[in-house]
Structure formats: C-alpha cells, structure tokens
Amino acid sequence: MGKGFWILLWVLGCGMVRADMALTENGTARYCVRLAENATDTDKFALKELQNAYLALTGSALPEKQDKKPVIYIGKCPAGERKLADGEHGTQSVGEDIYLYGEGRWGNLYAVYAFIEDQLGGRCYSVDEGLFIRKNPAKKLKPFKRRYHYPFRYRKIGMRVPRFDERFFYRNRDNGMLRNAFGIRRDMVHLSPSAHSFYYFIPPGGDKVVGSNPDPRKRGYFAEHPEFFSMDKTGKRVKTQLCFSNRELRRELIRNIDATIREKLPALSGYRKKILDFSANDMGGAFCCCPECVALEKKYSCPGGPLFECLMEICNTFKEKYPDVTFTTLLYRREQTQKPPQGLVFPSNFEGVFAPINDN
C-alpha cells in the first residue's frame, strides 16, 4: 500500500478520536455519571450540582452508574496524569469519557464547577438567582484538557444580604465564608469576630459593643482601667479604641486571647485554617493620643505603629503554643493601619487583611 493510504488512515483516525461529543441522543442523556468509591459529602454535593446543570442545559436527567454509556467520572484521575497539588483540579476528555478530578477537600467540586462553566456555559452572578444555563439539547463538546489552580488558598466574598442561597458562594469558589451548608464543612473558621474585635477581648462595659467579653466574670474594664483605652486630644480617656503602649493592657489582652483559644480550639479540629482577628473598632481617627502611643507612631513611621508592635508581641507569644492559629488585623483607613510599619518583620502566623475603606 502506498504512503498516501497510511496518511489518509492516520487523518481519519485522528478525526475519530477528536470527534465532538453529543450530550443527548433521541431526547435522553448519552452520558451517565460515577462517583469515586471514597466519595465525600463534598463530592456528593458536586454530583447534584452537575446533574442540575446537565438537566438545565439538555432537558435530560443525568443518571448514575449505567452501563453502555460514555461516563462522566467525578473524583477519578485519568491514567498517567501527574499528582495534583492541594486545591488543584482538572477537567479532561479521554475518547468520549469525561474526567472531573482534583486534590484536597474542594478539588473535585471545583473541577465540576470548572466543567459547568467552561463546557456547559453555566454562570452564577447573582446571590438570589441561582445557576444560569441557556438550554441547548443539541450541545456538543469538543475534546478538552484543562488544569486550574487558584493563587489564593483562601477566598471569601463579603456581602450583606438578608437572604441568600449558600450555593452562590460554593459556585464562586468561596471557601472562607463562615457558614457550613449541605453537609460540607468550611476550610476556615474564626475564633473571634471576623473584624472590629478590640472590644471582644477588652470590653469597656456599659455601651453595647461588637462581640462579647470572653471572661463573663468581668463586667467591663473602663471603670477600673480607663488607662487601657484611648486618650483624646484633650488628654481625656475615651471609649473609642485601645491604648497599645500600656504594658498592663497588653498582658491582660494576652491573657484573654489565651483563654479564648483554649476554650474554642478543641471543637475546631476539622478546620484547616483557624483565625483570631484583632482589629480596630469601626471609627476613624488616631488610636490614642497619649505621649507613649505618639512615640510609637514615630518609631515605626506610621499611625498604626502602637497596634503593630502589640500584634508582634501577640504573634510571638502564641506562635509555638498554638501553631495552627493565624492572627489577623484589618489594614484599614489611611489614618490608622493602611500604611505599613517600618522596621517590623511579622512572623508567619500573622496575616494582614487589606480593607481599603474609609468613611462611606
């Protein structure tokens, strides 16, 4: 046989391998879906999300585990593929079969969402309108192979809405929201309010404040220790922020933080990231105008100098005692913490939360 015959045969063979994949046949689904044997609750949720998307697109239900159909595998990696990193995921067609797989708690779910978006055309833009897919029973897929890995390990969408469907956050790859839903436990949990938490640990008493006192025996610090709180420009102690240059305040703060962690940590073993926030009350202006705090502002060349030095002491105190706890603060307001301190190198158990917000 001549060379031309073999070239033609090779071209035809490639055409067969790379043929488009129809999702329906005679009004029913051509595919079935199979979960890996060790499927988690997150994987089972991923299965339902895929079935809902398939039905919305094709008008046909996607059955499980039927024979003599091409298969969509969830949680099964194609043979010969390299091991993925935590959070990394992939979508791939092999012949007519489809593999949706990933590594870690969210890998398989994110692979399903990547497939829904990139191959089925699904979108989830609104917190209360669900997943949108334009119906197209004749949809065909071209062969594909893609890998995904997000630069930020933890992602959180912050919004204030009275009611919403938690699936919005899953679909947008939010693994930092503080709710657990559909039997899925989140990666991240806070041991304190997630922001504006000064008074959670050092409550002044009297006024209603965010959070609560971790020691119920104390009714508030301001009456006995006004020196723990801000000094205004007239030299008066006021209930606005805290006076971080005060060494006794720091000792009491560290005691209360330790008590909070010891109380809450045992129940949080299932979370991979545990955060204790210590950040400014939600009001502008200098933290404290006392001479010692002003000196710390000058020492570190920024308005937040007193707080940053205090945070360094907190992080170093607990770094070895609680190695799985991360301490955060809001990098917030130009006159407070948006400007970084000069001469301080924070330890690995600290993370700044960039919040470029001023009034309004």
MOZIQUI-V258093 format. One record per residue. N is the residue number from 1. RES is the residue in one letter. SS is DSSP state (H for helix, E for strand, C for the rest). PHI is phi in whole degrees, 0 to 359 (none if undefined). PSI is psi in whole degrees, -180 to 180 (NA if undefined). Layout:
# MOZIQUI-V258093
N:RES:SS:PHI:PSI / N:RES:SS:PHI:PSI
This chain:
# MOZIQUI-V258093
1:M:C:none:146 / 2:G:C:281:165 / 3:K:H:301:-36 / 4:G:H:300:-36 / 5:F:H:297:-45 / 6:W:H:292:-36 / 7:I:H:297:-44 / 8:L:H:297:-42 / 9:L:H:297:-41 / 10:W:H:296:-43 / 11:V:H:297:-44 / 12:L:H:296:-39 / 13:G:H:297:-44 / 14:C:H:298:-38 / 15:G:H:297:-39 / 16:M:H:294:-41 / 17:V:H:294:-37 / 18:R:C:261:21 / 19:A:C:295:147 / 20:D:C:296:151 / 21:M:E:252:114 / 22:A:E:284:144 / 23:L:C:267:-21 / 24:T:E:229:161 / 25:E:E:209:123 / 26:N:C:54:38 / 27:G:C:82:3 / 28:T:E:233:165 / 29:A:E:293:134 / 30:R:C:280:-22 / 31:Y:E:257:158 / 32:C:E:237:169 / 33:V:E:234:143 / 34:R:E:226:133 / 35:L:E:270:151 / 36:A:C:296:155 / 37:E:C:298:-32 / 38:N:C:265:35 / 39:A:C:299:137 / 40:T:C:266:175 / 41:D:H:300:-35 / 42:T:H:295:-40 / 43:D:H:294:-39 / 44:K:H:293:-35 / 45:F:H:294:-40 / 46:A:H:300:-40 / 47:L:H:301:-46 / 48:K:H:295:-40 / 49:E:H:297:-41 / 50:L:H:294:-43 / 51:Q:H:297:-41 / 52:N:H:296:-41 / 53:A:H:292:-41 / 54:Y:H:297:-42 / 55:L:H:295:-42 / 56:A:H:297:-38 / 57:L:H:285:-48 / 58:T:H:258:-18 / 59:G:C:78:6 / 60:S:C:241:140 / 61:A:C:286:141 / 62:L:C:264:107 / 63:P:E:280:165 / 64:E:E:259:140 / 65:K:C:59:28 / 66:Q:C:277:147 / 67:D:C:276:167 / 68:K:C:58:34 / 69:K:C:226:151 / 70:P:E:297:153 / 71:V:E:242:141 / 72:I:E:258:114 / 73:Y:E:266:132 / 74:I:E:250:118 / 75:G:C:92:9 / 76:K:C:243:126 / 77:C:C:269:136 / 78:P:C:300:149 / 79:A:C:300:138 / 80:G:C:87:-4 / 81:E:C:280:148 / 82:R:C:289:158 / 83:K:C:291:139 / 84:L:C:267:157 / 85:A:C:279:164 / 86:D:C:302:126 / 87:G:C:89:-17 / 88:E:C:285:148 / 89:H:E:208:162 / 90:G:E:215:157 / 91:T:E:230:137 / 92:Q:E:203:138 / 93:S:E:259:138 / 94:V:E:230:107 / 95:G:C:64:-126 / 96:E:C:262:-12 / 97:D:E:284:153 / 98:I:E:234:134 / 99:Y:E:242:125 / 100:L:E:239:112 / 101:Y:E:210:157 / 102:G:E:196:178 / 103:E:C:244:143 / 104:G:C:89:-177 / 105:R:C:300:-34 / 106:W:C:252:-5 / 107:G:H:303:-49 / 108:N:H:292:-39 / 109:L:H:297:-44 / 110:Y:H:293:-32 / 111:A:H:296:-41 / 112:V:H:297:-45 / 113:Y:H:295:-38 / 114:A:H:298:-41 / 115:F:H:295:-44 / 116:I:H:299:-42 / 117:E:H:286:-53 / 118:D:H:281:-32 / 119:Q:C:255:-35 / 120:L:C:260:-10 / 121:G:C:81:20 / 122:G:C:285:147 / 123:R:E:219:146 / 124:C:C:223:90 / 125:Y:C:261:-26 / 126:S:C:248:142 / 127:V:C:289:-19 / 128:D:C:235:11 / 129:E:C:245:1 / 130:G:C:73:-163 / 131:L:C:273:128 / 132:F:E:256:126 / 133:I:C:222:128 / 134:R:C:284:128 / 135:K:C:294:133 / 136:N:C:203:82 / 137:P:C:299:-23 / 138:A:C:272:8 / 139:K:C:304:135 / 140:K:E:235:145 / 141:L:E:254:138 / 142:K:C:275:154 / 143:P:C:307:143 / 144:F:C:211:157 / 145:K:E:204:117 / 146:R:E:221:150 / 147:R:E:237:148 / 148:Y:E:223:142 / 149:H:C:204:125 / 150:Y:C:273:138 / 151:P:C:298:-35 / 152:F:C:260:127 / 153:R:C:291:-34 / 154:Y:C:239:133 / 155:R:C:225:134 / 156:K:C:219:130 / 157:I:C:261:120 / 158:G:C:258:125 / 159:M:C:205:157 / 160:R:C:244:103 / 161:V:C:225:143 / 162:P:C:292:-37 / 163:R:C:218:143 / 164:F:C:199:163 / 165:D:C:268:120 / 166:E:C:302:-22 / 167:R:H:297:-24 / 168:F:H:304:-42 / 169:F:H:286:-40 / 170:Y:H:299:-46 / 171:R:H:295:-26 / 172:N:C:261:20 / 173:R:C:63:34 / 174:D:C:272:113 / 175:N:C:247:14 / 176:G:C:246:-3 / 177:M:C:297:150 / 178:L:C:271:8 / 179:R:C:260:147 / 180:N:C:251:131 / 181:A:E:216:156 / 182:F:C:58:31 / 183:G:C:76:7 / 184:I:E:257:126 / 185:R:C:271:136 / 186:R:C:290:161 / 187:D:C:284:-31 / 188:M:E:239:140 / 189:V:E:217:146 / 190:H:E:259:140 / 191:L:C:267:2 / 192:S:C:210:176 / 193:P:C:306:148 / 194:S:C:283:-6 / 195:A:C:195:163 / 196:H:C:52:56 / 197:S:C:249:10 / 198:F:H:308:-48 / 199:Y:H:280:-6 / 200:Y:H:295:-37 / 201:F:H:263:-32 / 202:I:C:230:74 / 203:P:C:287:139 / 204:P:C:283:-25 / 205:G:C:88:156 / 206:G:C:85:-78 / 207:D:C:286:151 / 208:K:C:287:129 / 209:V:C:228:164 / 210:V:C:295:141 / 211:G:C:78:-163 / 212:S:C:207:168 / 213:N:C:281:125 / 214:P:C:294:-19 / 215:D:C:251:101 / 216:P:C:294:-13 / 217:R:C:284:-20 / 218:K:C:265:136 / 219:R:C:262:-2 / 220:G:C:140:150 / 221:Y:C:264:-21 / 222:F:C:297:-38 / 223:A:C:298:-42 / 224:E:C:265:-26 / 225:H:C:226:65 / 226:P:H:298:-22 / 227:E:H:291:-11 / 228:F:H:285:-14 / 229:F:E:248:172 / 230:S:E:299:147 / 231:M:E:257:130 / 232:D:C:276:-177 / 233:K:C:292:-17 / 234:T:C:270:-3 / 235:G:C:92:8 / 236:K:C:266:140 / 237:R:E:280:132 / 238:V:E:224:159 / 239:K:E:270:75 / 240:T:E:240:-61 / 241:Q:E:228:-151 / 242:L:E:237:159 / 243:C:C:261:95 / 244:F:C:283:-12 / 245:S:C:282:-13 / 246:N:C:283:116 / 247:R:H:293:-36 / 248:E:H:291:-36 / 249:L:H:302:-46 / 250:R:H:299:-41 / 251:R:H:296:-43 / 252:E:H:293:-39 / 253:L:H:298:-45 / 254:I:H:296:-38 / 255:R:H:298:-43 / 256:N:H:290:-36 / 257:I:H:296:-43 / 258:D:H:299:-43 / 259:A:H:297:-40 / 260:T:H:296:-46 / 261:I:H:295:-45 / 262:R:H:299:-35 / 263:E:H:287:-40 / 264:K:H:263:-26 / 265:L:H:299:-40 / 266:P:H:302:-30 / 267:A:H:273:2 / 268:L:H:242:25 / 269:S:C:294:-23 / 270:G:C:280:-6 / 271:Y:C:263:138 / 272:R:C:277:-27 / 273:K:E:232:122 / 274:K:E:243:125 / 275:I:E:242:136 / 276:L:E:242:115 / 277:D:E:268:140 / 278:F:C:222:95 / 279:S:C:221:164 / 280:A:C:298:147 / 281:N:C:299:153 / 282:D:C:278:69 / 283:M:C:208:149 / 284:G:C:277:-175 / 285:G:C:93:173 / 286:A:C:296:148 / 287:F:C:297:-48 / 288:C:C:201:140 / 289:C:C:256:13 / 290:C:C:293:155 / 291:P:H:303:-37 / 292:E:H:293:-42 / 293:C:H:291:-39 / 294:V:H:299:-38 / 295:A:H:296:-37 / 296:L:H:289:-32 / 297:E:H:300:-44 / 298:K:H:291:-39 / 299:K:H:301:-41 / 300:Y:C:256:7 / 301:S:C:57:39 / 302:C:C:198:152 / 303:P:C:298:-29 / 304:G:C:274:8 / 305:G:H:311:-48 / 306:P:H:301:-44 / 307:L:H:293:-45 / 308:F:H:298:-40 / 309:E:H:295:-41 / 310:C:H:298:-42 / 311:L:H:296:-37 / 312:M:H:301:-43 / 313:E:H:295:-41 / 314:I:H:297:-49 / 315:C:H:299:-45 / 316:N:H:292:-32 / 317:T:H:296:-38 / 318:F:H:252:2 / 319:K:C:301:-45 / 320:E:C:273:-33 / 321:K:C:291:-40 / 322:Y:C:230:75 / 323:P:C:293:-17 / 324:D:C:262:13 / 325:V:E:253:131 / 326:T:E:254:135 / 327:F:E:259:135 / 328:T:E:230:161 / 329:T:E:213:155 / 330:L:E:284:130 / 331:L:E:269:95 / 332:Y:E:218:130 / 333:R:H:67:136 / 334:R:H:294:-31 / 335:E:H:271:10 / 336:Q:H:231:-81 / 337:T:H:235:8 / 338:Q:C:288:-27 / 339:K:C:272:127 / 340:P:C:287:151 / 341:P:C:286:146 / 342:Q:C:267:133 / 343:G:C:89:6 / 344:L:C:244:131 / 345:V:C:243:113 / 346:F:C:283:147 / 347:P:C:288:171 / 348:S:C:290:-14 / 349:N:C:269:17 / 350:F:E:244:140 / 351:E:E:222:130 / 352:G:E:276:140 / 353:V:E:256:103 / 354:F:E:290:116 / 355:A:E:228:84 / 356:P:C:284:67 / 357:I:C:239:134 / 358:N:C:241:-170 / 359:D:C:301:146 / 360:N:C:63:NA
